[in-house]
Amino acid sequence: MKTMQGPMVKVIIDKKGNAAVEMIGFQGVGCSELAEKLKSVGPVTSESNKPEFYEENQSGNALETFAG
């Protein structure tokens, strides 16, 4: 299995159609920009920040980093 480098969005959909989204490899509040875009897909029932959220982004805008 090949390992991906860089930021990644992991989506898990359960049998009832509920989706859980995890953003991996993002740092700082810039990840909030991507989260806001993803919220347009459907309603959000819960939300939490990983420790990386509180780190400063050293490589620029998280959304730009993800989109390339």
DOGU-218334 format. One line per 8 residues: number of its first residue (from 1); for each residue x, y, z of N, C-alpha, C. Coordinates in nm, 4 decimals, always signed. Example, Ala and Ser with C-alpha at 12.3 -4.5 7.8 and 13.67 -1.06 7.14 Angstrom:
BEGIN
1> +1.3190,-0.5690,+0.7800,+1.2300,-0.4500,+0.7800,+1.3200,-0.3300,+0.7800 | +1.2850,-0.2250,+0.7080,+1.3670,-0.1060,+0.7140,+1.2900,+0.0030,+0.7870
END
This chain:
BEGIN
1> +0.0828,-0.1180,+0.0000,+0.0000,+0.0000,+0.0000,+0.0878,+0.1250,+0.0000 | +0.0594,+0.2185,-0.0887,+0.1365,+0.3414,-0.1005,+0.0871,+0.4427,+0.0025 | +0.1797,+0.5075,+0.0719,+0.1464,+0.6072,+0.1719,+0.1346,+0.7440,+0.1068 | +0.0242,+0.8151,+0.1346,+0.0050,+0.9510,+0.0826,+0.0844,+1.0500,+0.1657 | +0.1396,+1.1475,+0.1023,+0.2097,+1.2552,+0.1700,+0.1231,+1.3802,+0.1630 | +0.1334,+1.4646,+0.2632,+0.0603,+1.5902,+0.2624,-0.0766,+1.5782,+0.3256 | -0.1533,+1.6872,+0.3242,-0.2848,+1.6897,+0.3872,-0.3817,+1.5930,+0.3211 | -0.4757,+1.5441,+0.4023,-0.5718,+1.4458,+0.3526,-0.7035,+1.4635,+0.4270
9> -0.8145,+1.4373,+0.3603,-0.9458,+1.4392,+0.4231,-0.9985,+1.2967,+0.4222 | -1.0310,+1.2455,+0.5414,-1.0813,+1.1095,+0.5561,-1.2315,+1.1189,+0.5845 | -1.3137,+1.0508,+0.5028,-1.4585,+1.0524,+0.5195,-1.5052,+0.9099,+0.5455 | -1.5800,+0.8923,+0.6549,-1.6364,+0.7614,+0.6887,-1.7884,+0.7767,+0.6916 | -1.8581,+0.6937,+0.6153,-2.0043,+0.6983,+0.6091,-2.0583,+0.5688,+0.6684 | -2.1452,+0.5814,+0.7708,-2.1996,+0.4620,+0.8351,-2.3209,+0.4097,+0.7582 | -2.3784,+0.2998,+0.8050,-2.4902,+0.2355,+0.7355,-2.6156,+0.3222,+0.7317 | -2.6266,+0.4173,+0.8233,-2.7424,+0.5070,+0.8264,-2.7212,+0.6307,+0.7394
17> -2.6039,+0.6431,+0.6784,-2.5743,+0.7561,+0.5918,-2.5096,+0.8738,+0.6631 | -2.4785,+0.8578,+0.7914,-2.4096,+0.9638,+0.8650,-2.2626,+0.9641,+0.8266 | -2.2075,+1.0811,+0.8066,-2.0678,+1.0931,+0.7655,-1.9844,+1.1546,+0.8766 | -1.8652,+1.1005,+0.8954,-1.7657,+1.1577,+0.9857,-1.6482,+1.2002,+0.8996 | -1.6020,+1.3222,+0.9191,-1.4929,+1.3767,+0.8391,-1.3765,+1.4083,+0.9310 | -1.2577,+1.3596,+0.8942,-1.1362,+1.3897,+0.9695,-1.0360,+1.4516,+0.8740 | -0.9848,+1.5671,+0.9125,-0.8827,+1.6334,+0.8315,-0.7475,+1.5997,+0.8921 | -0.6600,+1.5411,+0.8110,-0.5308,+1.4919,+0.8570,-0.4194,+1.5712,+0.7885
25> -0.3228,+1.6150,+0.8680,-0.2073,+1.6835,+0.8121,-0.2226,+1.8344,+0.7995 | -0.3308,+1.8890,+0.8520,-0.3516,+2.0330,+0.8510,-0.3060,+2.0897,+0.9844 | -0.2608,+2.2147,+0.9861,-0.2197,+2.2809,+1.1091,-0.2822,+2.4180,+1.1168 | -0.3067,+2.4634,+1.2380,-0.3544,+2.5991,+1.2601,-0.4993,+2.6203,+1.2224 | -0.5451,+2.7416,+1.2437,-0.6848,+2.7734,+1.2192,-0.7203,+2.7724,+1.0707 | -0.6220,+2.7645,+0.9838,-0.6493,+2.7562,+0.8398,-0.7336,+2.6355,+0.8046 | -0.7291,+2.5314,+0.8857,-0.8105,+2.4128,+0.8589,-0.9578,+2.4462,+0.8725 | -0.9901,+2.5525,+0.9460,-1.1290,+2.5966,+0.9603,-1.1873,+2.6376,+0.8252
33> -1.1036,+2.6912,+0.7383,-1.1494,+2.7328,+0.6051,-1.2003,+2.6121,+0.5268 | -1.1267,+2.5039,+0.5308,-1.1700,+2.3827,+0.4614,-1.2930,+2.3248,+0.5291 | -1.2967,+2.3260,+0.6608,-1.4118,+2.2737,+0.7344,-1.5391,+2.3481,+0.6950 | -1.5299,+2.4801,+0.6818,-1.6468,+2.5591,+0.6421,-1.6959,+2.5176,+0.5036 | -1.6053,+2.4928,+0.4111,-1.6445,+2.4482,+0.2771,-1.7129,+2.3117,+0.2828 | -1.6617,+2.2222,+0.3669,-1.7193,+2.0887,+0.3783,-1.8578,+2.0913,+0.4430 | -1.8846,+2.1904,+0.5264,-2.0153,+2.2015,+0.5922,-2.1273,+2.2267,+0.4925 | -2.0957,+2.2737,+0.3742,-2.1989,+2.2989,+0.2740,-2.2598,+2.1690,+0.2209
41> -2.1960,+2.0559,+0.2491,-2.2442,+1.9257,+0.2028,-2.3676,+1.8817,+0.2801 | -2.3751,+1.9163,+0.4085,-2.4893,+1.8760,+0.4894,-2.4769,+1.9279,+0.6304 | -2.5782,+1.8992,+0.7126,-2.5787,+1.9503,+0.8494,-2.4679,+1.8889,+0.9350 | -2.4157,+1.9687,+1.0284,-2.3116,+1.9241,+1.1212,-2.3779,+1.8994,+1.2561 | -2.3595,+1.7780,+1.3111,-2.4197,+1.7461,+1.4403,-2.3214,+1.7576,+1.5554 | -2.1937,+1.7456,+1.5273,-2.0920,+1.7680,+1.6305,-1.9611,+1.8058,+1.5624 | -1.8755,+1.8696,+1.6407,-1.7497,+1.9199,+1.5854,-1.6476,+1.9264,+1.6983 | -1.5223,+1.8901,+1.6689,-1.4160,+1.9023,+1.7687,-1.2846,+1.9327,+1.6980
49> -1.1935,+1.9935,+1.7718,-1.0623,+2.0278,+1.7169,-0.9569,+1.9326,+1.7706 | -0.8684,+1.8876,+1.6810,-0.7547,+1.8061,+1.7213,-0.6440,+1.8994,+1.7694 | -0.5427,+1.8487,+1.8394,-0.4335,+1.9345,+1.8883,-0.3670,+2.0166,+1.7774 | -0.3624,+1.9634,+1.6550,-0.2992,+2.0330,+1.5441,-0.3680,+2.1657,+1.5130 | -0.4964,+2.1770,+1.5477,-0.5707,+2.3004,+1.5235,-0.5038,+2.4185,+1.5933 | -0.4446,+2.3921,+1.7078,-0.3870,+2.4978,+1.7893,-0.2419,+2.5300,+1.7516 | -0.1866,+2.4588,+1.6518,-0.0512,+2.4862,+1.6038,-0.0579,+2.5862,+1.4896 | +0.0448,+2.6689,+1.4779,+0.0509,+2.7629,+1.3664,+0.0838,+2.6909,+1.2382
57> +0.0182,+2.7310,+1.1308,+0.0432,+2.6726,+0.9996,+0.1719,+2.7330,+0.9430 | +0.2721,+2.6493,+0.9202,+0.4012,+2.6958,+0.8701,+0.4077,+2.7003,+0.7178 | +0.3113,+2.6366,+0.6502,+0.3218,+2.6256,+0.5042,+0.2142,+2.7039,+0.4303 | +0.1511,+2.8008,+0.4938,+0.0523,+2.8822,+0.4243,-0.0895,+2.8372,+0.4517 | -0.1798,+2.8789,+0.3671,-0.3219,+2.8535,+0.3795,-0.3507,+2.7041,+0.3651 | -0.4246,+2.6470,+0.4614,-0.4531,+2.5028,+0.4614,-0.5350,+2.4623,+0.3390 | -0.6314,+2.5429,+0.3002,-0.7133,+2.5106,+0.1853,-0.6292,+2.5109,+0.0586 | -0.5417,+2.6090,+0.0424,-0.4532,+2.6136,-0.0734,-0.3563,+2.4957,-0.0722
65> -0.3068,+2.4591,+0.0465,-0.2147,+2.3466,+0.0580,-0.2831,+2.2183,+0.0141 | -0.4105,+2.1999,+0.0548,-0.4844,+2.0787,+0.0202,-0.5174,+2.0764,-0.1281 | -0.5634,+2.1888,-0.1810,-0.6071,+2.1946,-0.3196,-0.4911,+2.1908,-0.4186 | -0.3726,+2.2234,-0.3696,-0.2558,+2.2194,-0.4561,-0.2351,+2.3487,-0.5209
END
